[in-house]
């Protein structure tokens, strides 16, 4: 398994993995009209993808920056321009339960990128007891 910066050429594989996540987990809630575009939201500053040895996309995350979120910045005690957000994080169902810790690996990439730029990384998540919430709590 490899985690690396996402390229435009990776988007079809990422869309296939996202489709599997949507079919199993209902994420995203509504399938986007243009899933490749959805994986690159406004303000996307960087993105990473995890691939299996055979080239199958197993997970994805991006960091958004510059999206006006004054409330979150105030709560974090930072200026809006020093804030970055985790977005579009998912791990394909086929990769789960294999001990790969892909969610951790992807978040580590996002966190390192943000730290090197002196950005406060934040996320906004619904606390529904899902595995994503457990991952975020475990990582602090």
Kinemage of the C-alpha trace (Angstrom):
@kinemage 1
@onewidth
@group {chain A} dominant
@subgroup {mainchain}
@vectorlist {calphas} color= white
{ca unk a 1} P 0.000 0.000 0.000
{ca unk a 2} L 1.160 3.511 -0.803
{ca unk a 3} L -0.205 6.905 0.248
{ca unk a 4} L 0.808 9.769 -2.012
{ca unk a 5} L -0.319 13.123 -3.324
{ca unk a 6} L -3.326 12.766 -5.602
{ca unk a 7} L -2.990 13.605 -9.283
{ca unk a 8} L -5.654 14.313 -11.903
{ca unk a 9} L -4.994 10.853 -13.340
{ca unk a 10} L -6.013 9.320 -9.992
{ca unk a 11} L -9.540 10.723 -10.059
{ca unk a 12} L -11.242 7.846 -11.952
{ca unk a 13} L -9.889 5.315 -9.429
{ca unk a 14} L -10.898 7.597 -6.554
{ca unk a 15} L -14.421 7.906 -7.984
{ca unk a 16} L -14.672 4.097 -8.175
{ca unk a 17} L -13.640 3.805 -4.513
{ca unk a 18} L -16.050 6.574 -3.544
{ca unk a 19} L -18.869 4.736 -5.340
{ca unk a 20} L -18.194 1.643 -3.232
{ca unk a 21} L -18.215 3.779 -0.071
{ca unk a 22} L -21.493 5.390 -1.108
{ca unk a 23} L -23.106 2.035 -1.848
{ca unk a 24} L -22.085 0.581 1.544
{ca unk a 25} L -22.126 3.610 3.858
{ca unk a 26} L -24.252 6.223 2.142
{ca unk a 27} L -21.327 8.686 1.978
{ca unk a 28} L -21.743 11.107 0.488
{ca unk a 29} L -25.410 11.252 1.370
{ca unk a 30} L -26.345 12.162 -2.209
{ca unk a 31} L -24.280 10.870 -5.098
{ca unk a 32} L -22.780 13.933 -6.794
{ca unk a 33} L -23.575 14.739 -10.404
{ca unk a 34} L -19.820 15.075 -11.038
{ca unk a 35} L -18.048 12.858 -8.507
{ca unk a 36} L -14.538 13.822 -9.682
{ca unk a 37} L -15.396 17.474 -9.158
{ca unk a 38} L -16.883 16.654 -5.748
{ca unk a 39} L -13.535 15.150 -4.726
{ca unk a 40} L -11.950 18.538 -5.424
{ca unk a 41} L -14.137 21.007 -3.503
{ca unk a 42} L -13.688 24.757 -3.575
{ca unk a 43} L -10.588 25.659 -1.620
{ca unk a 44} L -8.938 22.238 -2.086
{ca unk a 45} L -5.288 22.974 -1.338
{ca unk a 46} L -3.940 19.406 -1.304
{ca unk a 47} L -5.205 15.839 -1.607
{ca unk a 48} L -3.837 12.351 -1.008
{ca unk a 49} L -4.868 8.918 -2.123
{ca unk a 50} L -4.001 5.439 -0.873
{ca unk a 51} L -3.448 2.719 -3.452
{ca unk a 52} L -3.135 -1.038 -3.138
{ca unk a 53} L -0.221 -2.779 -4.867
{ca unk a 54} L -2.479 -3.554 -7.840
{ca unk a 55} L -3.374 0.130 -8.388
{ca unk a 56} L -6.799 0.035 -6.735
{ca unk a 57} L -7.671 3.242 -4.896
{ca unk a 58} L -8.343 2.402 -1.242
{ca unk a 59} L -8.808 5.800 0.372
{ca unk a 60} L -8.760 9.551 -0.074
{ca unk a 61} L -8.546 12.815 1.863
{ca unk a 62} L -8.165 16.458 0.962
{ca unk a 63} L -7.463 19.661 2.832
{ca unk a 64} L -9.461 22.777 2.062
{ca unk a 65} L -8.268 26.245 2.777
{ca unk a 66} L -9.633 29.712 2.231
{ca unk a 67} L -13.257 28.708 2.577
{ca unk a 68} L -14.782 31.329 4.855
{ca unk a 69} L -15.339 29.708 8.207
{ca unk a 70} L -15.038 32.529 10.707
{ca unk a 71} L -17.005 30.668 13.396
{ca unk a 72} L -14.641 27.673 13.337
{ca unk a 73} L -11.604 29.957 13.289
{ca unk a 74} L -12.876 31.877 16.310
{ca unk a 75} L -13.565 28.619 18.175
{ca unk a 76} L -10.043 27.397 17.384
{ca unk a 77} L -8.542 30.749 18.347
{ca unk a 78} L -6.859 31.270 14.978
{ca unk a 79} L -7.231 33.666 12.082
{ca unk a 80} L -9.309 32.366 9.173
{ca unk a 81} L -6.241 32.358 6.907
{ca unk a 82} L -4.448 30.033 9.379
{ca unk a 83} L -7.227 27.453 9.275
{ca unk a 84} L -7.464 24.332 7.082
{ca unk a 85} L -10.157 21.695 7.036
{ca unk a 86} L -10.201 17.946 6.481
{ca unk a 87} L -12.572 17.027 3.683
{ca unk a 88} L -13.585 14.085 1.504
{ca unk a 89} L -11.983 11.489 3.778
{ca unk a 90} L -13.010 7.913 3.049
{ca unk a 91} L -11.638 4.379 3.069
{ca unk a 92} L -13.005 1.866 0.588
{ca unk a 93} L -14.943 -1.051 2.095
{ca unk a 94} L -12.498 -3.528 0.496
{ca unk a 95} L -9.650 -1.997 2.541
{ca unk a 96} L -11.350 -2.143 5.913
{ca unk a 97} L -10.500 -4.761 8.489
{ca unk a 98} L -7.132 -5.522 6.878
{ca unk a 99} L -5.074 -3.731 9.504
{ca unk a 100} L -3.876 -1.121 7.021
{ca unk a 101} L -4.904 1.849 9.202
{ca unk a 102} L -5.607 3.875 6.080
{ca unk a 103} L -7.710 6.477 7.851
{ca unk a 104} L -4.793 7.158 10.178
{ca unk a 105} L -2.290 7.260 7.300
{ca unk a 106} L -4.407 9.690 5.288
{ca unk a 107} L -5.047 11.979 8.246
{ca unk a 108} L -1.338 11.908 9.097
{ca unk a 109} L -0.562 13.236 5.610
{ca unk a 110} L -3.119 16.022 5.977
{ca unk a 111} L -1.882 16.887 9.446
{ca unk a 112} L 1.777 17.005 8.381
{ca unk a 113} L 0.969 19.193 5.388
{ca unk a 114} L -0.976 21.591 7.599
{ca unk a 115} L 1.674 21.656 10.318
{ca unk a 116} L 4.433 22.515 7.809
{ca unk a 117} L 2.345 25.531 6.786
{ca unk a 118} L 1.506 26.537 10.382
{ca unk a 119} L -2.182 25.888 9.742
{ca unk a 120} L -4.662 24.749 12.378
{ca unk a 121} L -6.322 21.630 10.981
{ca unk a 122} L -9.984 21.160 11.836
{ca unk a 123} L -12.813 18.903 10.876
{ca unk a 124} L -16.534 19.036 11.075
{ca unk a 125} L -18.259 15.711 11.616
{ca unk a 126} L -21.641 14.434 12.711
{ca unk a 127} L -21.256 12.455 15.949
{ca unk a 128} L -23.258 9.388 14.985
{ca unk a 129} L -20.928 6.782 16.481
{ca unk a 130} L -19.621 5.807 13.054
{ca unk a 131} L -16.092 4.454 12.598
{ca unk a 132} L -14.979 7.895 11.361
{ca unk a 133} L -15.853 9.465 14.707
{ca unk a 134} L -13.973 6.711 16.529
{ca unk a 135} L -10.921 7.374 14.327
{ca unk a 136} L -11.000 11.125 14.989
{ca unk a 137} L -11.358 10.589 18.740
{ca unk a 138} L -8.512 8.064 18.805
{ca unk a 139} L -6.231 10.493 16.961
{ca unk a 140} L -7.232 13.403 19.188
